[in-house]
Amino acid sequence: MHSMMKKLVLLLFVMCFMVVAMNAQDDAKYRRSSIYSMMIKHHNQQFANDISQVFDEMPVPDKYNSHDLSIKVLSVDEKKVAFEDKAVKDFLIRNNVASHMVARWFNRDPATGVCDMELVKSRGLYSASEFDKILASKAVRGNAILEDAGEELIGHTFVLVNDIRYIDRGSGSSVFGGVVRLAGSVATAAANSNNNNNSSNKQKNNYEGLAKMTESYKGFKVKIHSYLYRLVWDEDVAAEFYTNVFSEKPDENKCKYFEQMRPKFHLELVGEQTSSGSNVSFLGINEDQPLLMVRKACQRALDENVANLQHNFDVFKVKEPLRTTEPITAYIGLKEGMSPSSRYEVLEVKREMNGKTTYKRVGVIAPESDKIWDNRFMASEEKAKGADLGYTTFRKISGGDFYQGMLIREMK
């Protein structure tokens, strides 16, 4: 009987530990920021179709939730050489991108104005019971959850605008494939998108582009200049939205109010980053796979920019859960800009009684220099060092006991 009690106690302990670990991992998913990644295509430039095709197939940067809107590639006619942040910002304002991103958070029906909290609930991993009072203005717990969702979810929504440039190294030309610049409107993009529905013309253009790319793939590299914007979701905007716009049933007045409120939603520039344009190995790619070459060049350059933006701007940093603790491992590596000198703080996640989430640093870890995972696009195909590891192994610099699911975040 005594032995049976011991087994029951041990089983309960194991079950409790598994629940704690699962909750910690759920919180790690909840901590993910959301991102809308887009590029601008000049459809009358060389290889424009190839570039836009591979970009359209590229997933949002790893470690982020996709918050893409309906248009990922914007097509314009102009061949502007001069380019500055103001042009990007003017475009985002003119097309009400910020308000569209807010509307997506609440699954807002543009015809009826009906909203819900399902996306906030799923990305925040809130239970249904926690949302029973979320819209009650006098409910302390409800207000805390709303504030938590605003700070950790909606306020961590980003737009990444990518200016792509292909440079010919073989012939000495300074431009290969044209320069992708921002100038145009969503209307222009939609029109061009419809024109591209002619499958025969598209196939012909692609074949011509592929033939040229196959002939010259050894002589090109790519640079991407990325502009990072963050959705502003402050206390005043949130209060006005919840009071005058949010509705769980059709409401004509609230529907009209949202249209009037659109200018109050805005995006702020976080920073910008240009990839180094370093050479990309095409080992593992056949010469008759030029689109895969373009994809690899674009993916590597974009990942480089995202990693540098994460390193340079705290608000854009990602958190990743510990995979194991003996040894200490996590699914993070070279794609995130890791090096032997990188340091990561280990964070314990706590859900307070009022529903808000807090973080507490409990230690610091560093990657083992010979056990850094090369998780860059197609690293395995080119047989890069560390590509077969599957994760990075760390050593403890400071701290006590860690458990699976604790979060790690890069330190400056």
C-alpha positions, 0 to 999 in steps of 0.5 A: 500500500505504501509502495502504491502511494509512492507511485501515485505521488510520483505520477502526480508529480510527473503530470504536474511537471508536464503541465508546467512545461506545456504551459510554458511552451504555450506561453512561448507561442504566445510571445511571438510577434506578428509580421506582414512582409511585402516587396515591390515589383517593377514588372517591366524590369528584367527577371521581375516575374522570377523575383516576385514569384519566389518572394511570394512563395517565401514564408514570413520570417521564422519565429513570427506569426504571419499577419500578411494582408491580401497583397504580398507583392505590389507591382508598379511601372516606375523605375525610380532610382532615388529611394527614401523612407518617406516614400514607404511611409506615404504609401502605408498611410495612403493605403490605410495599411495600419487600419487593415492590420488592426481589422485583421486582429479582430476578424472585422467584417468590413460590410457589417463591422462585426468583430471577434477576439478569436485571433487574439485568443488563439495567439495569446493562448487564453482560455474561453473562461478568461474572455468571459469578462474581457469586454466588461469595462469595469472588470479588473481581470478583463481590463488586465487581459486587454492590456496584456493582449495590447502590449504583447500581441497587437503592439508587437505587429510589424510591417517589413517592406523589402527593396530588392536589388540584384547585382551582376558580378560576372559582366561588371554591370552594376544592376542585375534584374533591375531595382525594386523600388516603392512607388505606386498604389494597391489599385495599381498592384491589383490591376497588374495582378489581374493582368498576370492571370494570362497563363500563356504569357506568364509561362512564356515570360518565365521560360525566357527569364529562366533561360537567361538566369540559367546562363548567368546564375554564377554571376549574380548576388542579391542585396535587400534593403528592409524597412521595419515598421511597428503598429502603434497600439497605445492606451488611447487608440485601444480605448477608442476602438473597444468603445466605439468600433468593437461589436459582436453584432452588426452595428451601422454606427460603429461600422461608420466610426471605424472608417472615420477612425482609420487615420488614427491608426498608424505605423512607426519606423523602427529601423532599416537594414541592408544585407551585405550582398555576400556570395551565396553558394549554389551547391546542391542546386542543379543548373536547370533550377534557376528559380531555386537559385533566386529563392536561395539568394533572396531567402539568405539576404532577407534572413540576414536583415531580419537577424540584424534587425532583431539584434539592433532593436529590442522591440523586434527580438524574438523569444524561443523556448528551451528544447531540453535542459540536460544538455541545454538546447533550443531550435535557434541558430545561424539564421537568427545571427548566432555566433560563439560570442552571442549571449542569451538570457533565460526567462521564466514566464508567469501569468499573474492572478489578474491575467497579465504576463510577466517575465523574470530573468533566471540565468544566462547561457551561451552557445557551444562554439562547435555546436551551433546549428546552421538552420539557414535555407538549404544549408543541408543541401550545401552540406554546411557545417552544423546543418545536421545538428537540428538544434544549438547546444548551450552552456550555462553562464549563470543561473540556477535550475532551468526547465523545458519551455523556459524562454531565451532571448538574445542579449546585446 
